Structures are given as structure tokens and as C-alpha cells.
Amino acid sequence: MSVADAIDSLLAGTDARVIVGITGPPGAGKTTLARSLVEDFSTRLGDAGVGYVPMDGFHLSNAILERLGRRHRKGAPDTFDAAGFVAVLRRVADADHDVYAPDFDHTAGEPIAGSLLVPASARLVVVEGNYLGLDAPHWREVRPLLDLLVHVDADTEIRGERLLRRHVAAGKTGAQARAWIESVDEPNAALVAQTRVRAEVVVDNS
């Protein structure tokens, strides 16, 4: 069953809001899938029928990461406002009012507060991020709020190539990008791999 078919089945089985999580390791393609689903279902349900909440919007700012001594491993679980993420998802799950959520500016490398709207009328909300299935303080509160968790994976070499292009495009040298992948992205990927068993659907995006 495709991800779209699984979502269709959930929507057909209830009048309540459906919240779908798209997770996976860095470079697997989860953001591409999540945005594709938002676009697809917006054509069916209308723009007011779909919401999108990316976990990346809950990155701590670079200034705070510097203050905490964590900027050198930005992207690790403790470099996000996990409690804030859970609080917004709980508001989204209430489905009785508009909810504003932050997005992330990949050019500036900073979160942007209140830039995404989850309409009260949304039948489907797509949530996307690395740690949706993580069993750790605050993060473990995410999974019970999701009606479906989809794990997107890809071959390590393919992920590495995608991440290298992404980091270089963001301003790193090739050497800096490869060092970041080895010291930050791959340890995070190992954490995410442990959460694969908590997903109902697994997608190979190699």
C-alpha cells in the first residue's frame, strides 16, 4: 500500500482530523515526500483542508546553540525545542482552532516563528522530521499524537551524496560537508534507524 493509499484509508474511516508523520534519517527524502503529500491532498481537500508542521521549525536559534555549546552538532535531538514541538502538536490534535507553527529558513539556517498555518478546517496534517519516533524525553510524546507514522529510508551512500550537495549549497566546503556528515548527520541517522520499528509504513527512497 502506498503512503497516499494509507492516508486515504484513514480519512475514509473517520470524520476526525488525521495526523500523519513522515520520518527518516538525514538525506532520505522525507521532506520531499511530505511536501508532495501536502500538494497532492491540497488538490483534493483544498488548501484549507491540509496543514503542514515541519520539525525543523523547532530548531533552537544559532545564538542559543552557541550559548549552549551545541552549534557544532546542530540537528541532534537536544538542539531542538522538543517540548515546544509537542505542545504545538497537541494544539493541532485538538482540531478546534487555527494553529500557527514555525518553519525553517535553510538559507539563513534559522527558524521562522509563526510562518505556517494549520487551519481549524484541516482534515489532514502532515508532520515531518527526524525524531518523530524517538524514545527520549519529550520526543516520546510525539508518536501517540500521530495516526500514522511513515519511515522514509535510503541507501547510506545515496543519502551521503544528497547531504554533501545540500551542505555545499548551504556554503560549506566539500571537506567541511564531509566532516559534518560523518560527525553529525550519521550519528543522528543511527538514532533514527532505531525508530523504524515504530512506523506502520516504510518507504525505500534509494
TAUR-V854886 format. One record per run of one state. SS is the DSSP state (helix for helix, strand for strand, loop for the rest). FROM is the first residue (numbers start at 1). TO is the last residue. Records with the same first field share a line. If there is no record, write none. Layout:
SS->FROM-TO + FROM-TO
//
This chain:
loop->1-2 + 13-17 + 25-29 + 46-46 + 60-61 + 69-70 + 74-76 + 81-81 + 95-98 + 106-109 + 119-123 + 129-139 + 144-147 + 154-155 + 170-173 + 194-195 + 199-200 + 205-206
helix->3-12 + 30-45 + 47-49 + 55-58 + 62-68 + 71-73 + 77-79 + 82-94 + 140-143 + 156-169 + 174-193 + 196-198
strand->18-24 + 50-54 + 59-59 + 80-80 + 99-105 + 110-118 + 124-128 + 148-153 + 201-204
//
